[in-house]
Amino acid sequence: MREGAELLVEAGQLYEVPPGHDAWVVGEEPWITIDWEPSTAFARTEGGGFDRVLPTLLVTDIVDSTARAVELGDGKWRDLLAPHDQTVRAVLDRFRGREVTTTGDGFVAMFDGAERAIHAAEEIGRAASDIGLQVRAAVHTGEIELEGGNVRGAAMHIAARIVDLAEPGQVYASWATRELLAGSSIGFTDRGLRNLKGLPEARRVYLVEQPG
């Protein structure tokens, strides 16, 4: 993998190999596999130029990642990041999310449903805790612009600003996502009006209540 992790896959195993890897066959026997791939049709451009879509964005962030990296050292930190990245990608697959980019200590992804984005955020937080990491997350619904594989728009920046408000283990949702999920089984706690850099006025944000 890009981060330096290695995996030896042997006969009869079911495995996941996320993007950003190199691979080769060890030995002389033919290598035969059956591949499963997630849907890549959501928010895909039809050709050249720009497309605008209205997804729900999920931004995750490993809390105190710099301090942990210094504490563990580069090698051990890479070994900890590898299962984190693998788990996040598996959760995105499960909830029909599309990975947009990685930030080194987090992910940006988009979904065609706000509820699935929130459930994915909660699942990522639980899975990260199991391997000794604390993750915070933000979910925001807004229009973005696609050009090939690039994603642009104010919604991306808003989601990144909101995740900075969350505490370890918390999922925050924007006013827009909260309105979309009015009447759903997901609980929200009003965290008041917050000034988000780049917006002309304060906007209301919500803490997603953890299921009992």
Rosetta constraint file for C-alpha pairs under 8 A:
AtomPair CA 1 CA 5 HARMONIC 5.32 0.50
AtomPair CA 1 CA 6 HARMONIC 6.41 0.50
AtomPair CA 1 CA 20 HARMONIC 5.91 0.50
AtomPair CA 1 CA 21 HARMONIC 4.36 0.50
AtomPair CA 1 CA 22 HARMONIC 6.61 0.50
AtomPair CA 2 CA 20 HARMONIC 5.66 0.50
AtomPair CA 2 CA 21 HARMONIC 6.08 0.50
AtomPair CA 3 CA 78 HARMONIC 5.86 0.50
AtomPair CA 3 CA 81 HARMONIC 7.93 0.50
AtomPair CA 3 CA 82 HARMONIC 7.13 0.50
AtomPair CA 4 CA 78 HARMONIC 6.78 0.50
AtomPair CA 5 CA 78 HARMONIC 7.01 0.50
AtomPair CA 5 CA 79 HARMONIC 6.38 0.50
AtomPair CA 5 CA 82 HARMONIC 6.39 0.50
AtomPair CA 9 CA 13 HARMONIC 6.74 0.50
AtomPair CA 9 CA 15 HARMONIC 7.46 0.50
AtomPair CA 16 CA 86 HARMONIC 7.71 0.50
AtomPair CA 17 CA 21 HARMONIC 7.60 0.50
AtomPair CA 18 CA 86 HARMONIC 6.81 0.50
AtomPair CA 18 CA 89 HARMONIC 7.22 0.50
AtomPair CA 25 CA 31 HARMONIC 7.05 0.50
AtomPair CA 38 CA 93 HARMONIC 6.33 0.50
AtomPair CA 38 CA 96 HARMONIC 7.82 0.50
AtomPair CA 39 CA 96 HARMONIC 7.69 0.50
AtomPair CA 40 CA 44 HARMONIC 7.16 0.50
AtomPair CA 40 CA 98 HARMONIC 7.45 0.50
AtomPair CA 42 CA 98 HARMONIC 7.79 0.50
AtomPair CA 42 CA 112 HARMONIC 7.32 0.50
AtomPair CA 43 CA 53 HARMONIC 6.65 0.50
AtomPair CA 43 CA 146 HARMONIC 7.97 0.50
AtomPair CA 44 CA 148 HARMONIC 8.00 0.50
AtomPair CA 45 CA 50 HARMONIC 7.70 0.50
AtomPair CA 45 CA 51 HARMONIC 6.25 0.50
AtomPair CA 45 CA 146 HARMONIC 6.95 0.50
AtomPair CA 45 CA 147 HARMONIC 7.25 0.50
AtomPair CA 45 CA 148 HARMONIC 6.44 0.50
AtomPair CA 47 CA 148 HARMONIC 7.82 0.50
AtomPair CA 48 CA 147 HARMONIC 7.45 0.50
AtomPair CA 48 CA 148 HARMONIC 7.26 0.50
AtomPair CA 49 CA 147 HARMONIC 6.23 0.50
AtomPair CA 49 CA 148 HARMONIC 7.96 0.50
AtomPair CA 50 CA 145 HARMONIC 6.48 0.50
AtomPair CA 50 CA 146 HARMONIC 5.56 0.50
AtomPair CA 50 CA 147 HARMONIC 4.96 0.50
AtomPair CA 50 CA 148 HARMONIC 7.90 0.50
AtomPair CA 51 CA 145 HARMONIC 5.70 0.50
AtomPair CA 51 CA 146 HARMONIC 5.07 0.50
AtomPair CA 51 CA 147 HARMONIC 6.68 0.50
AtomPair CA 52 CA 143 HARMONIC 6.57 0.50
AtomPair CA 52 CA 144 HARMONIC 5.61 0.50
AtomPair CA 52 CA 145 HARMONIC 4.52 0.50
AtomPair CA 52 CA 146 HARMONIC 6.11 0.50
AtomPair CA 53 CA 143 HARMONIC 5.55 0.50
AtomPair CA 53 CA 144 HARMONIC 5.70 0.50
AtomPair CA 53 CA 145 HARMONIC 6.64 0.50
AtomPair CA 53 CA 146 HARMONIC 7.69 0.50
AtomPair CA 54 CA 112 HARMONIC 7.96 0.50
AtomPair CA 54 CA 141 HARMONIC 7.03 0.50
AtomPair CA 54 CA 142 HARMONIC 5.53 0.50
AtomPair CA 54 CA 143 HARMONIC 4.29 0.50
AtomPair CA 54 CA 144 HARMONIC 6.37 0.50
AtomPair CA 55 CA 110 HARMONIC 5.95 0.50
AtomPair CA 55 CA 111 HARMONIC 5.59 0.50
AtomPair CA 55 CA 112 HARMONIC 5.32 0.50
AtomPair CA 55 CA 113 HARMONIC 7.25 0.50
AtomPair CA 55 CA 141 HARMONIC 5.93 0.50
AtomPair CA 55 CA 142 HARMONIC 6.28 0.50
AtomPair CA 55 CA 143 HARMONIC 6.60 0.50
AtomPair CA 55 CA 144 HARMONIC 7.52 0.50
AtomPair CA 56 CA 110 HARMONIC 5.52 0.50
AtomPair CA 56 CA 111 HARMONIC 5.16 0.50
AtomPair CA 56 CA 112 HARMONIC 6.36 0.50
AtomPair CA 56 CA 113 HARMONIC 6.43 0.50
AtomPair CA 56 CA 114 HARMONIC 5.48 0.50
AtomPair CA 56 CA 117 HARMONIC 6.77 0.50
AtomPair CA 56 CA 139 HARMONIC 6.77 0.50
AtomPair CA 56 CA 140 HARMONIC 5.61 0.50
AtomPair CA 56 CA 141 HARMONIC 4.11 0.50
AtomPair CA 56 CA 142 HARMONIC 6.54 0.50
AtomPair CA 56 CA 177 HARMONIC 7.56 0.50
AtomPair CA 57 CA 108 HARMONIC 7.11 0.50
AtomPair CA 57 CA 109 HARMONIC 5.79 0.50
AtomPair CA 57 CA 110 HARMONIC 4.42 0.50
AtomPair CA 57 CA 111 HARMONIC 6.42 0.50
AtomPair CA 57 CA 117 HARMONIC 7.34 0.50
AtomPair CA 57 CA 139 HARMONIC 5.56 0.50
AtomPair CA 57 CA 140 HARMONIC 5.26 0.50
AtomPair CA 57 CA 141 HARMONIC 5.97 0.50
AtomPair CA 57 CA 142 HARMONIC 7.71 0.50
AtomPair CA 57 CA 155 HARMONIC 7.84 0.50
AtomPair CA 57 CA 156 HARMONIC 7.30 0.50
AtomPair CA 57 CA 159 HARMONIC 6.97 0.50
AtomPair CA 58 CA 107 HARMONIC 7.81 0.50
AtomPair CA 58 CA 108 HARMONIC 5.71 0.50
AtomPair CA 58 CA 109 HARMONIC 5.17 0.50
AtomPair CA 58 CA 110 HARMONIC 6.00 0.50
AtomPair CA 58 CA 111 HARMONIC 7.86 0.50
AtomPair CA 58 CA 117 HARMONIC 6.36 0.50
AtomPair CA 58 CA 118 HARMONIC 7.90 0.50
AtomPair CA 58 CA 121 HARMONIC 7.17 0.50
AtomPair CA 58 CA 137 HARMONIC 7.01 0.50
AtomPair CA 58 CA 138 HARMONIC 5.78 0.50
AtomPair CA 58 CA 139 HARMONIC 4.66 0.50
AtomPair CA 58 CA 140 HARMONIC 6.78 0.50
AtomPair CA 58 CA 159 HARMONIC 7.23 0.50
AtomPair CA 59 CA 106 HARMONIC 7.23 0.50
AtomPair CA 59 CA 107 HARMONIC 5.75 0.50
AtomPair CA 59 CA 108 HARMONIC 4.62 0.50
AtomPair CA 59 CA 109 HARMONIC 6.61 0.50
AtomPair CA 59 CA 137 HARMONIC 5.53 0.50
AtomPair CA 59 CA 138 HARMONIC 5.29 0.50
AtomPair CA 59 CA 139 HARMONIC 6.58 0.50
AtomPair CA 59 CA 159 HARMONIC 6.40 0.50
AtomPair CA 59 CA 160 HARMONIC 6.44 0.50
AtomPair CA 59 CA 163 HARMONIC 6.78 0.50
AtomPair CA 60 CA 106 HARMONIC 4.96 0.50
AtomPair CA 60 CA 107 HARMONIC 5.24 0.50
AtomPair CA 60 CA 108 HARMONIC 6.64 0.50
AtomPair CA 60 CA 121 HARMONIC 7.56 0.50
AtomPair CA 60 CA 135 HARMONIC 6.63 0.50
AtomPair CA 60 CA 136 HARMONIC 5.79 0.50
AtomPair CA 60 CA 137 HARMONIC 4.31 0.50
AtomPair CA 60 CA 138 HARMONIC 6.61 0.50
AtomPair CA 60 CA 163 HARMONIC 7.20 0.50
AtomPair CA 61 CA 105 HARMONIC 5.87 0.50
AtomPair CA 61 CA 106 HARMONIC 4.36 0.50
AtomPair CA 61 CA 107 HARMONIC 6.99 0.50
AtomPair CA 61 CA 135 HARMONIC 5.49 0.50
AtomPair CA 61 CA 136 HARMONIC 5.42 0.50
AtomPair CA 61 CA 137 HARMONIC 6.26 0.50
AtomPair CA 61 CA 163 HARMONIC 7.45 0.50
AtomPair CA 62 CA 105 HARMONIC 5.40 0.50
AtomPair CA 62 CA 106 HARMONIC 5.94 0.50
AtomPair CA 62 CA 133 HARMONIC 6.94 0.50
AtomPair CA 62 CA 134 HARMONIC 5.88 0.50
AtomPair CA 62 CA 135 HARMONIC 4.47 0.50
AtomPair CA 62 CA 136 HARMONIC 6.57 0.50
AtomPair CA 63 CA 133 HARMONIC 7.62 0.50
AtomPair CA 63 CA 134 HARMONIC 5.55 0.50
AtomPair CA 63 CA 135 HARMONIC 5.58 0.50
AtomPair CA 63 CA 136 HARMONIC 6.80 0.50
AtomPair CA 63 CA 168 HARMONIC 6.28 0.50
AtomPair CA 64 CA 68 HARMONIC 6.30 0.50
AtomPair CA 65 CA 69 HARMONIC 6.04 0.50
AtomPair CA 65 CA 105 HARMONIC 6.46 0.50
AtomPair CA 66 CA 70 HARMONIC 6.27 0.50
AtomPair CA 67 CA 71 HARMONIC 6.09 0.50
AtomPair CA 68 CA 72 HARMONIC 6.01 0.50
AtomPair CA 68 CA 77 HARMONIC 7.48 0.50
AtomPair CA 69 CA 73 HARMONIC 5.61 0.50
AtomPair CA 69 CA 74 HARMONIC 6.38 0.50
AtomPair CA 69 CA 77 HARMONIC 5.38 0.50
AtomPair CA 70 CA 74 HARMONIC 7.47 0.50
AtomPair CA 72 CA 76 HARMONIC 5.61 0.50
AtomPair CA 72 CA 77 HARMONIC 5.79 0.50
AtomPair CA 73 CA 77 HARMONIC 5.98 0.50
AtomPair CA 74 CA 78 HARMONIC 6.15 0.50
AtomPair CA 75 CA 79 HARMONIC 6.35 0.50
AtomPair CA 76 CA 80 HARMONIC 6.27 0.50
AtomPair CA 77 CA 81 HARMONIC 6.12 0.50
AtomPair CA 78 CA 82 HARMONIC 6.12 0.50
AtomPair CA 79 CA 83 HARMONIC 7.36 0.50
AtomPair CA 80 CA 84 HARMONIC 6.65 0.50
AtomPair CA 80 CA 131 HARMONIC 7.76 0.50
AtomPair CA 81 CA 85 HARMONIC 6.05 0.50
AtomPair CA 82 CA 86 HARMONIC 6.19 0.50
AtomPair CA 83 CA 87 HARMONIC 5.93 0.50
AtomPair CA 84 CA 88 HARMONIC 6.19 0.50
AtomPair CA 84 CA 128 HARMONIC 6.37 0.50
AtomPair CA 84 CA 131 HARMONIC 7.73 0.50
AtomPair CA 85 CA 89 HARMONIC 6.24 0.50
AtomPair CA 86 CA 90 HARMONIC 6.24 0.50
AtomPair CA 87 CA 91 HARMONIC 6.21 0.50
AtomPair CA 87 CA 124 HARMONIC 7.39 0.50
AtomPair CA 87 CA 127 HARMONIC 7.11 0.50
AtomPair CA 88 CA 92 HARMONIC 6.21 0.50
AtomPair CA 88 CA 124 HARMONIC 6.00 0.50
AtomPair CA 89 CA 93 HARMONIC 6.20 0.50
AtomPair CA 89 CA 99 HARMONIC 7.57 0.50
AtomPair CA 90 CA 94 HARMONIC 6.25 0.50
AtomPair CA 91 CA 95 HARMONIC 6.27 0.50
AtomPair CA 91 CA 120 HARMONIC 6.15 0.50
AtomPair CA 91 CA 123 HARMONIC 7.12 0.50
AtomPair CA 91 CA 124 HARMONIC 6.78 0.50
AtomPair CA 92 CA 96 HARMONIC 5.87 0.50
AtomPair CA 92 CA 97 HARMONIC 4.53 0.50
AtomPair CA 92 CA 98 HARMONIC 6.56 0.50
AtomPair CA 92 CA 99 HARMONIC 7.28 0.50
AtomPair CA 92 CA 109 HARMONIC 7.81 0.50
AtomPair CA 92 CA 120 HARMONIC 6.66 0.50
AtomPair CA 93 CA 97 HARMONIC 5.97 0.50
AtomPair CA 93 CA 98 HARMONIC 7.61 0.50
AtomPair CA 95 CA 116 HARMONIC 5.70 0.50
AtomPair CA 95 CA 117 HARMONIC 7.25 0.50
AtomPair CA 95 CA 119 HARMONIC 7.79 0.50
AtomPair CA 95 CA 120 HARMONIC 6.20 0.50
AtomPair CA 96 CA 111 HARMONIC 6.62 0.50
AtomPair CA 96 CA 112 HARMONIC 7.85 0.50
AtomPair CA 96 CA 116 HARMONIC 7.67 0.50
AtomPair CA 97 CA 109 HARMONIC 6.32 0.50
AtomPair CA 97 CA 110 HARMONIC 5.59 0.50
AtomPair CA 97 CA 111 HARMONIC 4.72 0.50
AtomPair CA 97 CA 112 HARMONIC 7.57 0.50
AtomPair CA 97 CA 117 HARMONIC 7.32 0.50
AtomPair CA 98 CA 109 HARMONIC 5.38 0.50
AtomPair CA 98 CA 110 HARMONIC 5.31 0.50
AtomPair CA 98 CA 111 HARMONIC 6.42 0.50
AtomPair CA 99 CA 107 HARMONIC 7.39 0.50
AtomPair CA 99 CA 108 HARMONIC 6.29 0.50
AtomPair CA 99 CA 109 HARMONIC 4.34 0.50
AtomPair CA 99 CA 110 HARMONIC 6.65 0.50
AtomPair CA 100 CA 107 HARMONIC 7.65 0.50
AtomPair CA 100 CA 108 HARMONIC 5.38 0.50
AtomPair CA 100 CA 109 HARMONIC 4.91 0.50
AtomPair CA 100 CA 110 HARMONIC 6.90 0.50
AtomPair CA 100 CA 151 HARMONIC 7.37 0.50
AtomPair CA 101 CA 107 HARMONIC 6.03 0.50
AtomPair CA 101 CA 108 HARMONIC 5.35 0.50
AtomPair CA 101 CA 109 HARMONIC 7.04 0.50
AtomPair CA 102 CA 106 HARMONIC 5.80 0.50
AtomPair CA 102 CA 107 HARMONIC 4.44 0.50
AtomPair CA 102 CA 108 HARMONIC 6.17 0.50
AtomPair CA 103 CA 107 HARMONIC 5.88 0.50
AtomPair CA 103 CA 108 HARMONIC 7.65 0.50
AtomPair CA 110 CA 117 HARMONIC 7.58 0.50
AtomPair CA 111 CA 116 HARMONIC 7.19 0.50
AtomPair CA 111 CA 117 HARMONIC 5.99 0.50
AtomPair CA 113 CA 117 HARMONIC 6.49 0.50
AtomPair CA 114 CA 118 HARMONIC 6.45 0.50
AtomPair CA 114 CA 139 HARMONIC 7.97 0.50
AtomPair CA 114 CA 141 HARMONIC 7.27 0.50
AtomPair CA 114 CA 177 HARMONIC 6.50 0.50
AtomPair CA 114 CA 180 HARMONIC 7.36 0.50
AtomPair CA 114 CA 181 HARMONIC 7.28 0.50
AtomPair CA 115 CA 119 HARMONIC 6.28 0.50
AtomPair CA 115 CA 181 HARMONIC 7.12 0.50
AtomPair CA 115 CA 186 HARMONIC 7.96 0.50
AtomPair CA 116 CA 120 HARMONIC 6.02 0.50
AtomPair CA 117 CA 121 HARMONIC 6.23 0.50
AtomPair CA 117 CA 139 HARMONIC 6.96 0.50
AtomPair CA 118 CA 122 HARMONIC 6.29 0.50
AtomPair CA 118 CA 139 HARMONIC 6.70 0.50
AtomPair CA 118 CA 171 HARMONIC 7.73 0.50
AtomPair CA 119 CA 123 HARMONIC 6.17 0.50
AtomPair CA 120 CA 124 HARMONIC 6.09 0.50
AtomPair CA 121 CA 125 HARMONIC 6.31 0.50
AtomPair CA 121 CA 137 HARMONIC 6.25 0.50
AtomPair CA 121 CA 138 HARMONIC 7.81 0.50
AtomPair CA 121 CA 171 HARMONIC 6.75 0.50
AtomPair CA 122 CA 126 HARMONIC 6.40 0.50
AtomPair CA 122 CA 171 HARMONIC 6.95 0.50
AtomPair CA 122 CA 210 HARMONIC 7.89 0.50
AtomPair CA 123 CA 127 HARMONIC 6.13 0.50
AtomPair CA 124 CA 128 HARMONIC 6.01 0.50
AtomPair CA 124 CA 135 HARMONIC 7.70 0.50
AtomPair CA 125 CA 129 HARMONIC 6.26 0.50
AtomPair CA 125 CA 134 HARMONIC 6.95 0.50
AtomPair CA 125 CA 135 HARMONIC 5.44 0.50
AtomPair CA 125 CA 136 HARMONIC 6.95 0.50
AtomPair CA 125 CA 137 HARMONIC 7.98 0.50
AtomPair CA 125 CA 169 HARMONIC 5.90 0.50
AtomPair CA 125 CA 170 HARMONIC 7.87 0.50
AtomPair CA 126 CA 130 HARMONIC 6.50 0.50
AtomPair CA 126 CA 169 HARMONIC 7.98 0.50
AtomPair CA 127 CA 131 HARMONIC 6.93 0.50
AtomPair CA 128 CA 132 HARMONIC 6.47 0.50
AtomPair CA 128 CA 133 HARMONIC 5.03 0.50
AtomPair CA 128 CA 134 HARMONIC 6.15 0.50
AtomPair CA 128 CA 135 HARMONIC 6.57 0.50
AtomPair CA 129 CA 133 HARMONIC 5.03 0.50
AtomPair CA 129 CA 134 HARMONIC 5.66 0.50
AtomPair CA 129 CA 135 HARMONIC 7.68 0.50
AtomPair CA 134 CA 168 HARMONIC 5.65 0.50
AtomPair CA 134 CA 169 HARMONIC 5.95 0.50
AtomPair CA 135 CA 168 HARMONIC 5.73 0.50
AtomPair CA 135 CA 169 HARMONIC 5.43 0.50
AtomPair CA 135 CA 170 HARMONIC 7.64 0.50
AtomPair CA 136 CA 163 HARMONIC 6.71 0.50
AtomPair CA 136 CA 166 HARMONIC 6.01 0.50
AtomPair CA 136 CA 167 HARMONIC 6.30 0.50
AtomPair CA 136 CA 168 HARMONIC 5.16 0.50
AtomPair CA 136 CA 169 HARMONIC 5.12 0.50
AtomPair CA 136 CA 170 HARMONIC 5.20 0.50
AtomPair CA 136 CA 171 HARMONIC 6.01 0.50
AtomPair CA 137 CA 163 HARMONIC 5.41 0.50
AtomPair CA 137 CA 166 HARMONIC 6.95 0.50
AtomPair CA 137 CA 169 HARMONIC 7.86 0.50
AtomPair CA 137 CA 170 HARMONIC 6.47 0.50
AtomPair CA 137 CA 171 HARMONIC 4.73 0.50
AtomPair CA 137 CA 172 HARMONIC 6.30 0.50
AtomPair CA 138 CA 159 HARMONIC 6.00 0.50
AtomPair CA 138 CA 160 HARMONIC 7.42 0.50
AtomPair CA 138 CA 162 HARMONIC 5.93 0.50
AtomPair CA 138 CA 163 HARMONIC 4.65 0.50
AtomPair CA 138 CA 166 HARMONIC 7.58 0.50
AtomPair CA 138 CA 171 HARMONIC 5.54 0.50
AtomPair CA 138 CA 172 HARMONIC 4.67 0.50
AtomPair CA 138 CA 173 HARMONIC 5.68 0.50
AtomPair CA 138 CA 174 HARMONIC 7.77 0.50
AtomPair CA 139 CA 159 HARMONIC 6.32 0.50
AtomPair CA 139 CA 171 HARMONIC 7.52 0.50
AtomPair CA 139 CA 172 HARMONIC 6.30 0.50
AtomPair CA 139 CA 173 HARMONIC 4.79 0.50
AtomPair CA 139 CA 174 HARMONIC 6.42 0.50
AtomPair CA 139 CA 177 HARMONIC 7.10 0.50
AtomPair CA 140 CA 155 HARMONIC 7.13 0.50
AtomPair CA 140 CA 158 HARMONIC 7.44 0.50
AtomPair CA 140 CA 159 HARMONIC 5.52 0.50
AtomPair CA 140 CA 173 HARMONIC 6.01 0.50
AtomPair CA 140 CA 174 HARMONIC 5.12 0.50
AtomPair CA 140 CA 175 HARMONIC 7.89 0.50
AtomPair CA 140 CA 176 HARMONIC 6.65 0.50
AtomPair CA 140 CA 177 HARMONIC 5.60 0.50
AtomPair CA 141 CA 155 HARMONIC 7.17 0.50
AtomPair CA 141 CA 174 HARMONIC 7.45 0.50
AtomPair CA 141 CA 176 HARMONIC 5.81 0.50
AtomPair CA 141 CA 177 HARMONIC 5.30 0.50
AtomPair CA 142 CA 155 HARMONIC 5.18 0.50
AtomPair CA 142 CA 176 HARMONIC 7.50 0.50
AtomPair CA 143 CA 153 HARMONIC 7.15 0.50
AtomPair CA 143 CA 155 HARMONIC 6.37 0.50
AtomPair CA 144 CA 151 HARMONIC 6.71 0.50
AtomPair CA 144 CA 152 HARMONIC 5.76 0.50
AtomPair CA 144 CA 153 HARMONIC 4.83 0.50
AtomPair CA 144 CA 154 HARMONIC 7.31 0.50
AtomPair CA 144 CA 155 HARMONIC 6.37 0.50
AtomPair CA 144 CA 156 HARMONIC 7.48 0.50
AtomPair CA 145 CA 151 HARMONIC 5.73 0.50
AtomPair CA 145 CA 152 HARMONIC 5.06 0.50
AtomPair CA 145 CA 153 HARMONIC 5.87 0.50
AtomPair CA 146 CA 150 HARMONIC 5.76 0.50
AtomPair CA 146 CA 151 HARMONIC 4.88 0.50
AtomPair CA 146 CA 152 HARMONIC 6.52 0.50
AtomPair CA 147 CA 151 HARMONIC 6.64 0.50
AtomPair CA 152 CA 156 HARMONIC 6.82 0.50
AtomPair CA 153 CA 157 HARMONIC 7.30 0.50
AtomPair CA 154 CA 158 HARMONIC 6.20 0.50
AtomPair CA 155 CA 159 HARMONIC 6.22 0.50
AtomPair CA 156 CA 160 HARMONIC 6.42 0.50
AtomPair CA 157 CA 161 HARMONIC 6.23 0.50
AtomPair CA 158 CA 162 HARMONIC 6.24 0.50
AtomPair CA 158 CA 196 HARMONIC 7.16 0.50
AtomPair CA 159 CA 163 HARMONIC 6.36 0.50
AtomPair CA 159 CA 174 HARMONIC 7.88 0.50
AtomPair CA 160 CA 164 HARMONIC 6.83 0.50
AtomPair CA 161 CA 165 HARMONIC 7.29 0.50
AtomPair CA 161 CA 196 HARMONIC 6.19 0.50
AtomPair CA 161 CA 197 HARMONIC 7.06 0.50
AtomPair CA 162 CA 166 HARMONIC 7.18 0.50
AtomPair CA 162 CA 172 HARMONIC 6.95 0.50
AtomPair CA 162 CA 173 HARMONIC 7.78 0.50
AtomPair CA 162 CA 174 HARMONIC 7.47 0.50
AtomPair CA 162 CA 196 HARMONIC 7.45 0.50
AtomPair CA 162 CA 205 HARMONIC 7.77 0.50
AtomPair CA 163 CA 171 HARMONIC 7.92 0.50
AtomPair CA 163 CA 172 HARMONIC 6.77 0.50
AtomPair CA 165 CA 172 HARMONIC 7.82 0.50
AtomPair CA 166 CA 170 HARMONIC 5.69 0.50
AtomPair CA 166 CA 171 HARMONIC 6.60 0.50
AtomPair CA 166 CA 172 HARMONIC 6.17 0.50
AtomPair CA 170 CA 207 HARMONIC 7.21 0.50
AtomPair CA 170 CA 208 HARMONIC 7.39 0.50
AtomPair CA 171 CA 207 HARMONIC 6.10 0.50
AtomPair CA 171 CA 208 HARMONIC 5.51 0.50
AtomPair CA 172 CA 205 HARMONIC 6.93 0.50
AtomPair CA 172 CA 206 HARMONIC 5.56 0.50
AtomPair CA 172 CA 207 HARMONIC 4.61 0.50
AtomPair CA 172 CA 208 HARMONIC 5.75 0.50
AtomPair CA 173 CA 177 HARMONIC 6.16 0.50
AtomPair CA 173 CA 178 HARMONIC 6.51 0.50
AtomPair CA 173 CA 205 HARMONIC 5.97 0.50
AtomPair CA 173 CA 206 HARMONIC 5.12 0.50
AtomPair CA 173 CA 207 HARMONIC 6.27 0.50
AtomPair CA 173 CA 208 HARMONIC 6.62 0.50
AtomPair CA 174 CA 178 HARMONIC 6.22 0.50
AtomPair CA 174 CA 204 HARMONIC 6.82 0.50
AtomPair CA 174 CA 205 HARMONIC 4.84 0.50
AtomPair CA 174 CA 206 HARMONIC 6.26 0.50
AtomPair CA 175 CA 179 HARMONIC 6.25 0.50
AtomPair CA 175 CA 203 HARMONIC 7.10 0.50
AtomPair CA 175 CA 204 HARMONIC 5.51 0.50
AtomPair CA 175 CA 205 HARMONIC 5.59 0.50
AtomPair CA 175 CA 206 HARMONIC 7.15 0.50
AtomPair CA 176 CA 180 HARMONIC 6.45 0.50
AtomPair CA 177 CA 181 HARMONIC 6.40 0.50
AtomPair CA 178 CA 182 HARMONIC 6.34 0.50
AtomPair CA 178 CA 188 HARMONIC 7.67 0.50
AtomPair CA 178 CA 206 HARMONIC 7.43 0.50
AtomPair CA 181 CA 186 HARMONIC 7.56 0.50
AtomPair CA 186 CA 208 HARMONIC 7.34 0.50
AtomPair CA 186 CA 209 HARMONIC 7.24 0.50
AtomPair CA 187 CA 208 HARMONIC 5.98 0.50
AtomPair CA 187 CA 209 HARMONIC 5.06 0.50
AtomPair CA 187 CA 210 HARMONIC 7.75 0.50
AtomPair CA 188 CA 206 HARMONIC 5.82 0.50
AtomPair CA 188 CA 207 HARMONIC 5.52 0.50
AtomPair CA 188 CA 208 HARMONIC 4.71 0.50
AtomPair CA 188 CA 209 HARMONIC 5.44 0.50
AtomPair CA 189 CA 206 HARMONIC 5.36 0.50
AtomPair CA 189 CA 207 HARMONIC 4.99 0.50
AtomPair CA 189 CA 208 HARMONIC 6.47 0.50
AtomPair CA 189 CA 209 HARMONIC 6.69 0.50
AtomPair CA 190 CA 204 HARMONIC 7.53 0.50
AtomPair CA 190 CA 205 HARMONIC 6.45 0.50
AtomPair CA 190 CA 206 HARMONIC 4.67 0.50
AtomPair CA 190 CA 207 HARMONIC 6.51 0.50
AtomPair CA 191 CA 204 HARMONIC 7.05 0.50
AtomPair CA 191 CA 205 HARMONIC 5.59 0.50
AtomPair CA 191 CA 206 HARMONIC 5.18 0.50
AtomPair CA 191 CA 207 HARMONIC 6.51 0.50
AtomPair CA 192 CA 203 HARMONIC 7.99 0.50
AtomPair CA 192 CA 204 HARMONIC 5.30 0.50
AtomPair CA 192 CA 205 HARMONIC 6.13 0.50
AtomPair CA 192 CA 206 HARMONIC 7.50 0.50
AtomPair CA 193 CA 202 HARMONIC 5.48 0.50
AtomPair CA 193 CA 203 HARMONIC 5.03 0.50
AtomPair CA 193 CA 204 HARMONIC 4.22 0.50
AtomPair CA 193 CA 205 HARMONIC 6.57 0.50
AtomPair CA 194 CA 202 HARMONIC 5.00 0.50
AtomPair CA 194 CA 203 HARMONIC 5.39 0.50
AtomPair CA 194 CA 204 HARMONIC 6.07 0.50
AtomPair CA 194 CA 205 HARMONIC 7.00 0.50
AtomPair CA 195 CA 199 HARMONIC 7.45 0.50
AtomPair CA 195 CA 201 HARMONIC 6.63 0.50
AtomPair CA 195 CA 202 HARMONIC 4.35 0.50
AtomPair CA 195 CA 203 HARMONIC 6.47 0.50
AtomPair CA 196 CA 201 HARMONIC 7.91 0.50
AtomPair CA 196 CA 202 HARMONIC 6.58 0.50
AtomPair CA 196 CA 203 HARMONIC 7.29 0.50
